[in-house]
Amino acid sequence: MSVRPIRVGVVGPGWWTETMFVPAVRSFQDAELVAICGRDAVRTRAFAEANAIPLVYTDPNEMFASGEIDAVIISTANNSHHPLTMAALHHQLHVLCEKPLAMNPQEADEMVAAATEAGVTCLVPFTYRFMPISQYLHRLVREGFVGTPYLINLRYYTGFARNGAYAWRFDLEHSGAGVVGDLGTHWIDMARWLIGEISAVTCTLTHLVPRQPRSDGEPYDVGDDGANILVEFASGAHGVIVVSAVCHEDGAFGQSHQIDIHGSEGTLYAVNDWIRTQQVRGARDGDSIVELPIPDDIWGEVRRDDVHDTYRDVFRTTDVLTRGWLAGIRDGRTDVAPSFADGAAAQRIVAACQLSAREGRRVRVDEIQGSPGD
């Protein structure tokens, strides 16, 4: 057990850090947020002042080596995840690294190996695992509601790519993948978590909205704005994952999630419209489909009437994700989830999707090489 609060630093003084990571660390009584690091000194100092963070760095390696932090949150562009994580692990720091974990499976595997060797607590925040509808689906599947799973359909629709503006998420030099890596990793992880290991994929990637150039006018490789993935599981089950960032959706948050699971004994339907609807419906074989109210123990203390409030509460105040990672550090555990291994598994499946789209064929996940020497 720790005899002092866990001292946390963050790399990346952006809106996501301020909206989610800062409140989560601050709400955990056994941790304190002591340092922030960003490339722009003026912006980083302003962030530190606005959030009462005492230490400010512009060089992450200086922060890692300072002795002032025990753990670091990496909330930066994808192409920096691997070098920052490897540097932090060199200093025996606990690491929470945003998804997707890396730029490719080779980098992800190196991060897993380094974390294992360091013996520290690491986490990838696949946030949607912990929404109430997801937790209830997971419980129902594990309790045998659908029997042997046959088919899962997952759909994630949002519209942030509709305007065609330049964004690093669509610049493959910075992201490594477009929407298949950004949103797709969430749903790939969800499919693995609900049904089991994915053995093969057949994928098409969309480029429906032309993207604007970089501010410097330099050409760049443009990532996809959506993915349609046929999924084969090691168990024999099949599935379809559809993710798109060019769909108009209702509400200020502008997205919707749907998950259907069919099996030998029953069917489940879940919808999260990101306004007010968080609903699970289902039927056992031969019965009519009815609503299956999400149990109170799954809701806990999170707000129920507005989906965005539910999401904020899950991320900021429940003992999962950031707070679950901190609890693992406090208790000396390295088994927190989603783990770096989960992140690496999703990374390999994203790479299989990219290869499938590029070559127009079904790709076995084991075709994707796992280390630079392979």
Secondary structure as a PSIPRED ss2 file (coil, helix, strand):
# PSIPRED VFORMAT (PSIPRED V4.0)

   1 M C   1.000  0.000  0.000
   2 S C   1.000  0.000  0.000
   3 V C   1.000  0.000  0.000
   4 R C   1.000  0.000  0.000
   5 P C   1.000  0.000  0.000
   6 I E   0.000  0.000  1.000
   7 R E   0.000  0.000  1.000
   8 V E   0.000  0.000  1.000
   9 G E   0.000  0.000  1.000
  10 V E   0.000  0.000  1.000
  11 V E   0.000  0.000  1.000
  12 G C   1.000  0.000  0.000
  13 P C   1.000  0.000  0.000
  14 G C   1.000  0.000  0.000
  15 W H   0.000  1.000  0.000
  16 W H   0.000  1.000  0.000
  17 T H   0.000  1.000  0.000
  18 E H   0.000  1.000  0.000
  19 T H   0.000  1.000  0.000
  20 M H   0.000  1.000  0.000
  21 F H   0.000  1.000  0.000
  22 V H   0.000  1.000  0.000
  23 P H   0.000  1.000  0.000
  24 A H   0.000  1.000  0.000
  25 V H   0.000  1.000  0.000
  26 R H   0.000  1.000  0.000
  27 S C   1.000  0.000  0.000
  28 F C   1.000  0.000  0.000
  29 Q C   1.000  0.000  0.000
  30 D C   1.000  0.000  0.000
  31 A E   0.000  0.000  1.000
  32 E E   0.000  0.000  1.000
  33 L E   0.000  0.000  1.000
  34 V E   0.000  0.000  1.000
  35 A E   0.000  0.000  1.000
  36 I E   0.000  0.000  1.000
  37 C E   0.000  0.000  1.000
  38 G C   1.000  0.000  0.000
  39 R C   1.000  0.000  0.000
  40 D C   1.000  0.000  0.000
  41 A H   0.000  1.000  0.000
  42 V H   0.000  1.000  0.000
  43 R H   0.000  1.000  0.000
  44 T H   0.000  1.000  0.000
  45 R H   0.000  1.000  0.000
  46 A H   0.000  1.000  0.000
  47 F H   0.000  1.000  0.000
  48 A H   0.000  1.000  0.000
  49 E H   0.000  1.000  0.000
  50 A H   0.000  1.000  0.000
  51 N C   1.000  0.000  0.000
  52 A C   1.000  0.000  0.000
  53 I C   1.000  0.000  0.000
  54 P C   1.000  0.000  0.000
  55 L E   0.000  0.000  1.000
  56 V E   0.000  0.000  1.000
  57 Y E   0.000  0.000  1.000
  58 T C   1.000  0.000  0.000
  59 D C   1.000  0.000  0.000
  60 P H   0.000  1.000  0.000
  61 N H   0.000  1.000  0.000
  62 E H   0.000  1.000  0.000
  63 M H   0.000  1.000  0.000
  64 F H   0.000  1.000  0.000
  65 A H   0.000  1.000  0.000
  66 S C   1.000  0.000  0.000
  67 G C   1.000  0.000  0.000
  68 E C   1.000  0.000  0.000
  69 I C   1.000  0.000  0.000
  70 D C   1.000  0.000  0.000
  71 A E   0.000  0.000  1.000
  72 V E   0.000  0.000  1.000
  73 I E   0.000  0.000  1.000
  74 I E   0.000  0.000  1.000
  75 S C   1.000  0.000  0.000
  76 T C   1.000  0.000  0.000
  77 A C   1.000  0.000  0.000
  78 N H   0.000  1.000  0.000
  79 N H   0.000  1.000  0.000
  80 S H   0.000  1.000  0.000
  81 H H   0.000  1.000  0.000
  82 H H   0.000  1.000  0.000
  83 P H   0.000  1.000  0.000
  84 L H   0.000  1.000  0.000
  85 T H   0.000  1.000  0.000
  86 M H   0.000  1.000  0.000
  87 A H   0.000  1.000  0.000
  88 A H   0.000  1.000  0.000
  89 L H   0.000  1.000  0.000
  90 H H   0.000  1.000  0.000
  91 H C   1.000  0.000  0.000
  92 Q C   1.000  0.000  0.000
  93 L C   1.000  0.000  0.000
  94 H E   0.000  0.000  1.000
  95 V E   0.000  0.000  1.000
  96 L E   0.000  0.000  1.000
  97 C E   0.000  0.000  1.000
  98 E C   1.000  0.000  0.000
  99 K C   1.000  0.000  0.000
 100 P C   1.000  0.000  0.000
 101 L C   1.000  0.000  0.000
 102 A C   1.000  0.000  0.000
 103 M C   1.000  0.000  0.000
 104 N C   1.000  0.000  0.000
 105 P H   0.000  1.000  0.000
 106 Q H   0.000  1.000  0.000
 107 E H   0.000  1.000  0.000
 108 A H   0.000  1.000  0.000
 109 D H   0.000  1.000  0.000
 110 E H   0.000  1.000  0.000
 111 M H   0.000  1.000  0.000
 112 V H   0.000  1.000  0.000
 113 A H   0.000  1.000  0.000
 114 A H   0.000  1.000  0.000
 115 A H   0.000  1.000  0.000
 116 T H   0.000  1.000  0.000
 117 E H   0.000  1.000  0.000
 118 A H   0.000  1.000  0.000
 119 G C   1.000  0.000  0.000
 120 V C   1.000  0.000  0.000
 121 T C   1.000  0.000  0.000
 122 C E   0.000  0.000  1.000
 123 L E   0.000  0.000  1.000
 124 V C   1.000  0.000  0.000
 125 P C   1.000  0.000  0.000
 126 F C   1.000  0.000  0.000
 127 T H   0.000  1.000  0.000
 128 Y H   0.000  1.000  0.000
 129 R H   0.000  1.000  0.000
 130 F H   0.000  1.000  0.000
 131 M C   1.000  0.000  0.000
 132 P H   0.000  1.000  0.000
 133 I H   0.000  1.000  0.000
 134 S H   0.000  1.000  0.000
 135 Q H   0.000  1.000  0.000
 136 Y H   0.000  1.000  0.000
 137 L H   0.000  1.000  0.000
 138 H H   0.000  1.000  0.000
 139 R H   0.000  1.000  0.000
 140 L H   0.000  1.000  0.000
 141 V H   0.000  1.000  0.000
 142 R H   0.000  1.000  0.000
 143 E C   1.000  0.000  0.000
 144 G C   1.000  0.000  0.000
 145 F C   1.000  0.000  0.000
 146 V C   1.000  0.000  0.000
 147 G C   1.000  0.000  0.000
 148 T C   1.000  0.000  0.000
 149 P E   0.000  0.000  1.000
 150 Y E   0.000  0.000  1.000
 151 L E   0.000  0.000  1.000
 152 I E   0.000  0.000  1.000
 153 N E   0.000  0.000  1.000
 154 L E   0.000  0.000  1.000
 155 R E   0.000  0.000  1.000
 156 Y E   0.000  0.000  1.000
 157 Y E   0.000  0.000  1.000
 158 T E   0.000  0.000  1.000
 159 G C   1.000  0.000  0.000
 160 F C   1.000  0.000  0.000
 161 A C   1.000  0.000  0.000
 162 R C   1.000  0.000  0.000
 163 N C   1.000  0.000  0.000
 164 G C   1.000  0.000  0.000
 165 A C   1.000  0.000  0.000
 166 Y C   1.000  0.000  0.000
 167 A C   1.000  0.000  0.000
 168 W H   0.000  1.000  0.000
 169 R H   0.000  1.000  0.000
 170 F H   0.000  1.000  0.000
 171 D E   0.000  0.000  1.000
 172 L H   0.000  1.000  0.000
 173 E H   0.000  1.000  0.000
 174 H H   0.000  1.000  0.000
 175 S H   0.000  1.000  0.000
 176 G C   1.000  0.000  0.000
 177 A C   1.000  0.000  0.000
 178 G C   1.000  0.000  0.000
 179 V H   0.000  1.000  0.000
 180 V H   0.000  1.000  0.000
 181 G H   0.000  1.000  0.000
 182 D H   0.000  1.000  0.000
 183 L C   1.000  0.000  0.000
 184 G H   0.000  1.000  0.000
 185 T H   0.000  1.000  0.000
 186 H H   0.000  1.000  0.000
 187 W H   0.000  1.000  0.000
 188 I H   0.000  1.000  0.000
 189 D H   0.000  1.000  0.000
 190 M H   0.000  1.000  0.000
 191 A H   0.000  1.000  0.000
 192 R H   0.000  1.000  0.000
 193 W H   0.000  1.000  0.000
 194 L H   0.000  1.000  0.000
 195 I C   1.000  0.000  0.000
 196 G C   1.000  0.000  0.000
 197 E C   1.000  0.000  0.000
 198 I E   0.000  0.000  1.000
 199 S E   0.000  0.000  1.000
 200 A E   0.000  0.000  1.000
 201 V E   0.000  0.000  1.000
 202 T E   0.000  0.000  1.000
 203 C E   0.000  0.000  1.000
 204 T E   0.000  0.000  1.000
 205 L E   0.000  0.000  1.000
 206 T E   0.000  0.000  1.000
 207 H C   1.000  0.000  0.000
 208 L C   1.000  0.000  0.000
 209 V C   1.000  0.000  0.000
 210 P C   1.000  0.000  0.000
 211 R C   1.000  0.000  0.000
 212 Q C   1.000  0.000  0.000
 213 P C   1.000  0.000  0.000
 214 R C   1.000  0.000  0.000
 215 S C   1.000  0.000  0.000
 216 D C   1.000  0.000  0.000
 217 G C   1.000  0.000  0.000
 218 E C   1.000  0.000  0.000
 219 P C   1.000  0.000  0.000
 220 Y C   1.000  0.000  0.000
 221 D C   1.000  0.000  0.000
 222 V E   0.000  0.000  1.000
 223 G C   1.000  0.000  0.000
 224 D C   1.000  0.000  0.000
 225 D C   1.000  0.000  0.000
 226 G E   0.000  0.000  1.000
 227 A E   0.000  0.000  1.000
 228 N E   0.000  0.000  1.000
 229 I E   0.000  0.000  1.000
 230 L E   0.000  0.000  1.000
 231 V E   0.000  0.000  1.000
 232 E E   0.000  0.000  1.000
 233 F E   0.000  0.000  1.000
 234 A C   1.000  0.000  0.000
 235 S C   1.000  0.000  0.000
 236 G C   1.000  0.000  0.000
 237 A C   1.000  0.000  0.000
 238 H E   0.000  0.000  1.000
 239 G E   0.000  0.000  1.000
 240 V E   0.000  0.000  1.000
 241 I E   0.000  0.000  1.000
 242 V E   0.000  0.000  1.000
 243 V E   0.000  0.000  1.000
 244 S E   0.000  0.000  1.000
 245 A C   1.000  0.000  0.000
 246 V C   1.000  0.000  0.000
 247 C C   1.000  0.000  0.000
 248 H C   1.000  0.000  0.000
 249 E C   1.000  0.000  0.000
 250 D C   1.000  0.000  0.000
 251 G C   1.000  0.000  0.000
 252 A C   1.000  0.000  0.000
 253 F C   1.000  0.000  0.000
 254 G C   1.000  0.000  0.000
 255 Q E   0.000  0.000  1.000
 256 S E   0.000  0.000  1.000
 257 H E   0.000  0.000  1.000
 258 Q E   0.000  0.000  1.000
 259 I E   0.000  0.000  1.000
 260 D E   0.000  0.000  1.000
 261 I E   0.000  0.000  1.000
 262 H E   0.000  0.000  1.000
 263 G E   0.000  0.000  1.000
 264 S C   1.000  0.000  0.000
 265 E C   1.000  0.000  0.000
 266 G E   0.000  0.000  1.000
 267 T E   0.000  0.000  1.000
 268 L E   0.000  0.000  1.000
 269 Y E   0.000  0.000  1.000
 270 A E   0.000  0.000  1.000
 271 V E   0.000  0.000  1.000
 272 N E   0.000  0.000  1.000
 273 D C   1.000  0.000  0.000
 274 W C   1.000  0.000  0.000
 275 I C   1.000  0.000  0.000
 276 R C   1.000  0.000  0.000
 277 T C   1.000  0.000  0.000
 278 Q E   0.000  0.000  1.000
 279 Q E   0.000  0.000  1.000
 280 V E   0.000  0.000  1.000
 281 R E   0.000  0.000  1.000
 282 G E   0.000  0.000  1.000
 283 A E   0.000  0.000  1.000
 284 R E   0.000  0.000  1.000
 285 D C   1.000  0.000  0.000
 286 G C   1.000  0.000  0.000
 287 D C   1.000  0.000  0.000
 288 S C   1.000  0.000  0.000
 289 I C   1.000  0.000  0.000
 290 V E   0.000  0.000  1.000
 291 E E   0.000  0.000  1.000
 292 L C   1.000  0.000  0.000
 293 P C   1.000  0.000  0.000
 294 I C   1.000  0.000  0.000
 295 P C   1.000  0.000  0.000
 296 D H   0.000  1.000  0.000
 297 D H   0.000  1.000  0.000
 298 I H   0.000  1.000  0.000
 299 W H   0.000  1.000  0.000
 300 G C   1.000  0.000  0.000
 301 E C   1.000  0.000  0.000
 302 V C   1.000  0.000  0.000
 303 R C   1.000  0.000  0.000
 304 R C   1.000  0.000  0.000
 305 D C   1.000  0.000  0.000
 306 D C   1.000  0.000  0.000
 307 V H   0.000  1.000  0.000
 308 H H   0.000  1.000  0.000
 309 D H   0.000  1.000  0.000
 310 T H   0.000  1.000  0.000
 311 Y H   0.000  1.000  0.000
 312 R H   0.000  1.000  0.000
 313 D H   0.000  1.000  0.000
 314 V H   0.000  1.000  0.000
 315 F H   0.000  1.000  0.000
 316 R H   0.000  1.000  0.000
 317 T H   0.000  1.000  0.000
 318 T C   1.000  0.000  0.000
 319 D C   1.000  0.000  0.000
 320 V C   1.000  0.000  0.000
 321 L H   0.000  1.000  0.000
 322 T H   0.000  1.000  0.000
 323 R H   0.000  1.000  0.000
 324 G H   0.000  1.000  0.000
 325 W H   0.000  1.000  0.000
 326 L H   0.000  1.000  0.000
 327 A H   0.000  1.000  0.000
 328 G H   0.000  1.000  0.000
 329 I H   0.000  1.000  0.000
 330 R H   0.000  1.000  0.000
 331 D H   0.000  1.000  0.000
 332 G C   1.000  0.000  0.000
 333 R C   1.000  0.000  0.000
 334 T C   1.000  0.000  0.000
 335 D C   1.000  0.000  0.000
 336 V C   1.000  0.000  0.000
 337 A C   1.000  0.000  0.000
 338 P C   1.000  0.000  0.000
 339 S C   1.000  0.000  0.000
 340 F H   0.000  1.000  0.000
 341 A H   0.000  1.000  0.000
 342 D H   0.000  1.000  0.000
 343 G H   0.000  1.000  0.000
 344 A H   0.000  1.000  0.000
 345 A H   0.000  1.000  0.000
 346 A H   0.000  1.000  0.000
 347 Q H   0.000  1.000  0.000
 348 R H   0.000  1.000  0.000
 349 I H   0.000  1.000  0.000
 350 V H   0.000  1.000  0.000
 351 A H   0.000  1.000  0.000
 352 A H   0.000  1.000  0.000
 353 C H   0.000  1.000  0.000
 354 Q H   0.000  1.000  0.000
 355 L H   0.000  1.000  0.000
 356 S H   0.000  1.000  0.000
 357 A H   0.000  1.000  0.000
 358 R H   0.000  1.000  0.000
 359 E H   0.000  1.000  0.000
 360 G C   1.000  0.000  0.000
 361 R C   1.000  0.000  0.000
 362 R C   1.000  0.000  0.000
 363 V E   0.000  0.000  1.000
 364 R E   0.000  0.000  1.000
 365 V H   0.000  1.000  0.000
 366 D H   0.000  1.000  0.000
 367 E H   0.000  1.000  0.000
 368 I C   1.000  0.000  0.000
 369 Q C   1.000  0.000  0.000
 370 G C   1.000  0.000  0.000
 371 S C   1.000  0.000  0.000
 372 P C   1.000  0.000  0.000
 373 G C   1.000  0.000  0.000
 374 D C   1.000  0.000  0.000
